[in-house]
Structure formats: structure tokens, C-alpha cells
């Protein structure tokens, strides 16, 4: 089969920011992100930049997903039936929008375009071709996983559950339990915990939590986060679960 020419454009030199690079991934984490039926969602990363792909595979695998990686549109179209496809638009053998359209015609998988192209015309073309979501590089792992949870909720109504030691967080129902006992949290406390549980063990910056739990343009006092974290710790009743990493942020620790 002859693949359409790769469309002209800027070279994709974007990179994933600190949450997906370097020391953030030292050691093994016990936390997993699993749907409530117990089976791990499968993800196909279609990315010709091996460096970016390696970090995506590593981060998502640590989040509990089953991840595979291909370099070209042709390989993606010849693949099986993943739950989620992370599709770069800049592929070496074909136009990413065309690949998106072909994937949509043959597959019910959720398709999230991940690309350096943020122009409105590119977004419209990809969404019209069947993409479920569109994420512009650079991006953080927490945001990517949040978008993946959203599309998985649409294709897997059973929802998704994160388990980390005795802690269980149901992202769909927004219920939290410790050792089987349900814990009542305020909406903001749950938002903070959800941000940390997206990748247990990763240090999440204060700014990232504020933007996730409050607003992307939050300019209020940072002390409000400390107040909510203190209340969250008290309710969970697990000393050491929500760790403060001074000068960096917070993370879920081993308990």
C-alpha cells in the first residue's frame, strides 16, 4: 500500500517536561491505575521520536497501563485493537491526520492526538478525522493520564480505580477508601488526591496541584493548598502517605 506523503511543516522538536523526564522515574512504584473490572487498559503510542516514546511508555507502564510503541502510521494501522491510541501527527511515512481517519474507520479505540502543532486548523482537522482529544506538546504525565481517564470513561463505562497500598481511589465515582473503609472528602481534597494518585510516587509540584484542583490561572495564596493537604492527611489517617518534598511539592509515599 502506498502511504500519503507526510505533510510539510515544522520538525517536531518538542519534548516532554520534567514530570516525564529524569529522576522522576527512579525506582519501582506500587501504585497502579486500573479500571474497576481489573483489566489494564492497553495503549498504543504512535511516535517516531524514540526519546519521547520511551518516556511515555515508561510513565504509562508505571501507571498500570499495558503500553506498546510503533514508529510509523503503517505499523499503527496494522496493529490490533488497543483501548487508547496516542498519535503524533508528524510521522515519517504518512500524514498523521490521514492515519487518524483510517484508525477511526477500522477501530473503536479512543484516539488522543499528541503533537507540537497547536494551531486551530490542525486541531479541527484531527478532531474531524475522528480524534477524541488533542494534546499539544510539551505536556505533563498527570494531564495526559487525566485525558486518558476521560476517554476511557466514554469507552469503558465501568470507570477507573487507582490502588496504592491500602488506599483506593475511584476516579469515576469520586469515592476513596482506606483498607476497605470509605473516607468522606471534600471536592477539593479529592481533586488534590486525584492529582497525586495519577502517578503514585511522582513528585507533583505545588503549582501543578493548584492548577489542577483550582484553576489554570490560580493566583491566590499558596497557603490554601497546605490547609487542604493537612485536612486530607488527617482524614486518610495514614502517616507518610501524602509526603511533602520540600522545595518541590507532594507525592504519595509507600505505606
Secondary structure, DSSP 8 states (H G I E B T S, - for coil): -----------------GGGSGGGG-S----EEEETTS---EEEEE-S-HHHHHHHHHHHHHTT-EEEEESSHHHHHHS---SEEEE-SB-SSSBHHHHHHHHHHH---EEEEEES---HHHHHHHHHTT-SEEEESS--HHHHHHHHHHHHHHH-TT-EEEEETTEEEETTTTEEEETTEEE---HHHHHHHHHHHTTTTS-EEHHHHHHHHT-TT--S-THHHHHHHHHHHHHHT-TTSEEEETTTEEEE---
